[in-house]
Amino acid sequence: MNKYAEQALLEYNSEECSPRPGGIDGRPFWNVKSTQFMYAPVLEFSKRPDGCSYLYTVTDKDGKAYSLKSNVNFISLAPVWGDVSAGFIEIKAEATDGNGNVLELVGERKIYKSAPFPGRQAYEGKACSYRECALKAFRFVYEDPMVQYWLINGVPEPDYAHNAYPSKTISSLTKAMVYYAKLEPSAAQNAIKLAVRAADYLLSITPTDGPLAYLPPTYSFDGLNAESVNRVAPAAEKSLGTTMMIYPLSAGLGFLTLFDATGDKKYYDAALRIAEFYKNNVLPCGSWYLLYDCSTGKPLSENICVDFKFTEFFRALYEKTGDNVWHKLEISHFDYIIKSRLESFNWEGQFEDVNVSCNYTNLTHFTTDAMINYIANHLSHDKKMVATAKELMRYVEDQFVLWGEYPMWEWRPNKPHHTPAGLEQYFCYDPICSSTSTVMNTFINMYRLTDDRLYLEKALTLADMITRMQVEKDGKIPTFWIGENCEYGHENFWINCQIGTAFSMMQLAEFTEAEGIE
């Protein structure tokens, strides 16, 4: 075992590394719906009348049982965490009287204990350099027939189902092609033309009147094969006529990127119109309702947007215009996340293809990743925020990283799941290329913040896995790492995930090359 594996094991078994344990100073139990843990959790069970004590029996996959006692209806598994085997664990909670006699069963829970980081040397090496991986990934996007269809026809390829999420998919393509034009001079002219045609199409389907005027749509079947969409992206049809408010931001960022590349002011104006809507409709809390009805402009749920694309978008506008109104919106949304999510730890997954969720039922890592990155880029001088970043990183790894086996719950497909990897959200708790690359980048930012080499080792381990998962002949990275040869990841392929992974790998390549890191 090398020193980084030893360090990881010490943290793995340390009570201090339990991410934001509930029950302390009124903290909520954010893990009520969590099914797997890497660090020792604190779990809550039903409370019984005063005077009761509690007996907790922890049984691991090998049948070994451990007993814990407490005067409260929640328990830290830290005292036995280092002894129980990785794998499925069953916890039984019983209320007892003053003499230790069992009065009643007050709860049972089954969880999965994930294996700790074993060190980078425990895996195969990288299949190619990080830069080569990124270049091949961008080249695949450019050469994909679905993407080339834009260049030839100026409209989406009818059978590519995920174009039903235009603000997300098309804006990511625009940004990718602008970047690819810089990477590949021989393809630059066509890459920019492709980006322009995709952006112009997005503008053409953007409403110019009504309560949500000038907000590019989150959902659209325009020009698409409905049968293909319903087979692969069924969430789009049931959501037509609604807008999820985190996605016009993606379009706005894409328009700003294209404006910088072309100088065409219509893209800047389009981004500014999007920003004006947010400015005119911001809630007193500093955010917006998540889901709106396009025809009435009324919110369809009480859920509030939590997304660092707001801070990115408003910061970009502030830097371009010098108008302080955008800086205020950036800070107010950051403050909202601090007040509402950092205290509650309700890191709600907000995705266009799943229903809005109740508290703690669909946690994800993307907002916490983005917050860590924001701290690394803008608040590295603030010791309290650096400590917060460490805690958030433990939460991300605890809930959304697998270094070893994938837990085969009864409801999961009985197919191989490839790890090490990052998982997406509770409602889609699968290894995903873009989740893996996003967490990889977050580990890099933690290394930048702390100079702790263990973060770097974890980042490089995930990056090496991405190079191994990439198809050597064409550069495609399957979206879902499920099945033999990842057949499901090729069948249900999201171009925006490929693009996000390509950007992450290029950022990693630039960082490691500058630092002389192998």
Rosetta blueprint (number, residue, H / E / L):
1 M L
2 N L
3 K H
4 Y H
5 A H
6 E H
7 Q H
8 A H
9 L H
10 L H
11 E H
12 Y H
13 N L
14 S L
15 E H
16 E H
17 C H
18 S L
19 P L
20 R L
21 P L
22 G L
23 G L
24 I L
25 D L
26 G L
27 R L
28 P L
29 F L
30 W L
31 N L
32 V L
33 K L
34 S L
35 T L
36 Q E
37 F E
38 M L
39 Y L
40 A L
41 P L
42 V E
43 L E
44 E E
45 F L
46 S L
47 K L
48 R L
49 P L
50 D L
51 G L
52 C L
53 S E
54 Y E
55 L E
56 Y E
57 T E
58 V E
59 T E
60 D L
61 K L
62 D L
63 G L
64 K L
65 A E
66 Y E
67 S E
68 L E
69 K E
70 S E
71 N L
72 V L
73 N L
74 F E
75 I E
76 S E
77 L L
78 A H
79 P H
80 V H
81 W H
82 G L
83 D L
84 V L
85 S L
86 A L
87 G E
88 F E
89 I E
90 E E
91 I E
92 K E
93 A E
94 E E
95 A E
96 T E
97 D L
98 G L
99 N L
100 G L
101 N L
102 V E
103 L E
104 E E
105 L E
106 V E
107 G E
108 E E
109 R E
110 K E
111 I E
112 Y E
113 K E
114 S L
115 A L
116 P L
117 F L
118 P L
119 G L
120 R H
121 Q H
122 A H
123 Y L
124 E L
125 G L
126 K L
127 A L
128 C L
129 S L
130 Y H
131 R H
132 E H
133 C H
134 A H
135 L H
136 K H
137 A H
138 F H
139 R H
140 F H
141 V H
142 Y H
143 E H
144 D L
145 P H
146 M H
147 V H
148 Q H
149 Y H
150 W H
151 L H
152 I H
153 N H
154 G L
155 V L
156 P L
157 E L
158 P L
159 D L
160 Y L
161 A H
162 H H
163 N H
164 A H
165 Y L
166 P H
167 S H
168 K H
169 T H
170 I H
171 S H
172 S H
173 L H
174 T H
175 K H
176 A H
177 M H
178 V H
179 Y H
180 Y H
181 A H
182 K H
183 L H
184 E L
185 P H
186 S H
187 A H
188 A H
189 Q H
190 N H
191 A H
192 I H
193 K H
194 L H
195 A H
196 V H
197 R H
198 A H
199 A H
200 D H
201 Y H
202 L H
203 L H
204 S H
205 I L
206 T L
207 P L
208 T L
209 D L
210 G L
211 P L
212 L L
213 A L
214 Y L
215 L L
216 P L
217 P L
218 T L
219 Y L
220 S L
221 F L
222 D L
223 G L
224 L L
225 N L
226 A H
227 E H
228 S H
229 V H
230 N H
231 R H
232 V H
233 A L
234 P H
235 A H
236 A H
237 E H
238 K H
239 S H
240 L L
241 G L
242 T E
243 T E
244 M E
245 M L
246 I L
247 Y H
248 P H
249 L H
250 S H
251 A H
252 G H
253 L H
254 G H
255 F H
256 L H
257 T H
258 L H
259 F H
260 D H
261 A H
262 T H
263 G L
264 D L
265 K H
266 K H
267 Y H
268 Y H
269 D H
270 A H
271 A H
272 L H
273 R H
274 I H
275 A H
276 E H
277 F H
278 Y H
279 K H
280 N H
281 N H
282 V L
283 L L
284 P L
285 C L
286 G L
287 S L
288 W L
289 Y E
290 L L
291 L E
292 Y E
293 D E
294 C L
295 S L
296 T L
297 G L
298 K L
299 P E
300 L L
301 S L
302 E L
303 N L
304 I E
305 C L
306 V L
307 D L
308 F L
309 K H
310 F H
311 T H
312 E H
313 F H
314 F H
315 R H
316 A H
317 L H
318 Y H
319 E H
320 K H
321 T H
322 G L
323 D L
324 N H
325 V H
326 W H
327 H H
328 K H
329 L H
330 E H
331 I H
332 S H
333 H H
334 F H
335 D H
336 Y H
337 I H
338 I H
339 K H
340 S H
341 R H
342 L H
343 E L
344 S L
345 F L
346 N L
347 W L
348 E E
349 G L
350 Q L
351 F L
352 E L
353 D L
354 V L
355 N L
356 V L
357 S L
358 C L
359 N L
360 Y L
361 T L
362 N L
363 L E
364 T E
365 H L
366 F H
367 T H
368 T H
369 D H
370 A H
371 M H
372 I H
373 N H
374 Y H
375 I H
376 A H
377 N H
378 H H
379 L L
380 S L
381 H L
382 D L
383 K H
384 K H
385 M H
386 V H
387 A H
388 T H
389 A H
390 K H
391 E H
392 L H
393 M H
394 R H
395 Y H
396 V H
397 E H
398 D H
399 Q H
400 F H
401 V E
402 L E
403 W L
404 G L
405 E L
406 Y L
407 P L
408 M L
409 W L
410 E L
411 W L
412 R L
413 P L
414 N L
415 K L
416 P L
417 H E
418 H L
419 T L
420 P L
421 A E
422 G E
423 L E
424 E E
425 Q E
426 Y L
427 F L
428 C E
429 Y E
430 D E
431 P E
432 I E
433 C H
434 S H
435 S H
436 T H
437 S H
438 T H
439 V H
440 M H
441 N H
442 T H
443 F H
444 I H
445 N H
446 M H
447 Y H
448 R H
449 L H
450 T H
451 D L
452 D L
453 R H
454 L H
455 Y H
456 L H
457 E H
458 K H
459 A H
460 L H
461 T H
462 L H
463 A H
464 D H
465 M H
466 I H
467 T H
468 R H
469 M H
470 Q L
471 V L
472 E L
473 K L
474 D L
475 G L
476 K L
477 I L
478 P L
479 T L
480 F E
481 W L
482 I E
483 G L
484 E H
485 N H
486 C H
487 E H
488 Y H
489 G H
490 H H
491 E H
492 N L
493 F L
494 W L
495 I H
496 N H
497 C H
498 Q H
499 I H
500 G H
501 T H
502 A H
503 F H
504 S H
505 M H
506 M H
507 Q H
508 L H
509 A H
510 E H
511 F H
512 T H
513 E H
514 A H
515 E H
516 G L
517 I L
518 E L
